[in-house]
Structures are given as structure tokens and as C-alpha cells.
Amino acid sequence: MIGGPLTVISRHPKGKDAEIKCYESDQYQRLKAFRGPHTIWNFRITEGKQ
């Protein structure tokens, strides 16, 4: 394996529910299928404090 762990933190301007809707969208699912054979991911959607 090349590289190592990577953490990405992002903020959706409309909140957690909108982020989940984006993740579950057909567009993102097609991207996941394309990316899948080339990456190993652990993915979490959480809420935080500002």
C-alpha cells in the first residue's frame, strides 16, 4: 500500500441530513463504484460543534 491514513473533514452548509442525502445520491454512488477497486475507505458522517 502506498501512503497511509488520510482524514478529510468537510462541512455541508445545510447540515448532516443534507450530507447524508448527498452521500446516498445516485451521482455519488456512481463515483463510489468507479473509485471502489482503487481505494480502501472508512467513511463517517458526524455532527460537530462550531
PyMOL commands that set and color helices and strands:
alter all, ss='L'
color gray80, all
select helices_A, chain A and resi 16-24+26-38
alter helices_A, ss='H'
color red, helices_A
deselect
rebuild
show_as cartoon
